[in-house]
């Protein structure tokens, strides 16, 4: 139902890869470089800091993350990044 809205809002972020730590990201980046497999944007959970988003109070405004998407709570910081 909300696929187009999510794709427009997320843009290229849809293709970011969530990892547990920056050390994991570094290992994966080395492998990608070694095998010339291309580039990827990693989101290491241990380094992400997210500010709280303030939405206007209006019946016309809804946060996509809270109402339209289901995801594992372990990746909450990455989803709000």
C-alpha positions as CSV (number, residue, x, y, z in Angstrom):
1,X,0.0,0.0,0.0
2,X,2.8,2.5,0.9
3,X,5.5,1.1,-1.4
4,X,5.9,4.2,-3.6
5,X,5.9,6.6,-0.7
6,X,8.6,4.5,1.1
7,X,10.7,4.4,-2.1
8,X,10.5,8.1,-2.7
9,X,11.3,9.0,1.0
10,X,14.2,6.5,1.3
11,X,15.8,7.1,-2.1
12,X,19.2,5.4,-2.2
13,X,19.0,4.5,1.5
14,X,17.0,1.5,0.5
15,X,20.3,-0.1,-0.6
16,X,22.4,0.6,2.5
17,X,23.6,-2.4,4.4
18,X,23.1,-2.5,8.2
19,X,25.9,-4.2,10.2
20,X,26.5,-4.6,13.9
21,X,29.8,-2.8,14.2
22,X,32.3,-0.6,12.3
23,X,34.8,-3.5,12.5
24,X,32.3,-5.7,10.5
25,X,31.9,-2.9,8.0
26,X,35.7,-2.6,7.6
27,X,36.1,-6.3,7.0
28,X,33.4,-6.4,4.4
29,X,34.8,-3.3,2.7
30,X,38.2,-4.9,2.5
31,X,36.6,-8.0,0.8
32,X,34.7,-5.8,-1.6
33,X,37.9,-3.9,-2.6
34,X,40.0,-7.1,-2.8
35,X,37.6,-8.8,-5.1
36,X,36.6,-5.6,-6.9
37,X,32.9,-6.2,-6.1
38,X,31.8,-2.6,-6.1
39,X,30.8,-0.1,-3.4
40,X,28.3,-0.4,-0.6
41,X,27.2,2.1,2.1
42,X,27.3,0.4,5.5
43,X,25.4,1.5,8.6
44,X,27.3,0.2,11.6
45,X,24.8,0.2,14.5
46,X,27.5,0.9,17.1
47,X,28.3,4.3,15.5
48,X,24.8,5.6,14.5
49,X,23.4,8.4,16.5
50,X,19.9,9.5,15.7
51,X,18.1,12.6,16.8
52,X,14.4,12.4,17.7
53,X,12.2,13.6,14.9
54,X,9.4,16.0,15.7
55,X,6.4,15.7,13.4
56,X,3.7,18.3,13.2
57,X,0.5,17.5,15.1
58,X,-2.0,17.0,12.3
59,X,-4.2,14.2,11.1
60,X,-2.6,14.5,7.7
61,X,0.9,13.7,8.9
62,X,2.1,10.2,9.7
63,X,5.6,8.9,10.3
64,X,6.2,6.2,7.7
65,X,8.4,4.2,10.1
66,X,5.9,4.0,12.8
67,X,2.8,3.2,10.7
68,X,3.9,1.7,7.4
69,X,7.0,-0.5,7.9
70,X,7.7,-3.5,10.0
71,X,11.3,-4.3,10.9
72,X,13.4,-6.0,13.6
73,X,13.8,-3.7,16.6
74,X,17.5,-4.4,16.7
75,X,17.9,-2.2,13.6
76,X,15.8,0.7,14.9
77,X,18.7,3.2,14.9
78,X,19.6,2.4,11.3
79,X,16.0,2.8,10.2
80,X,15.7,6.2,11.8
81,X,19.1,7.3,10.5
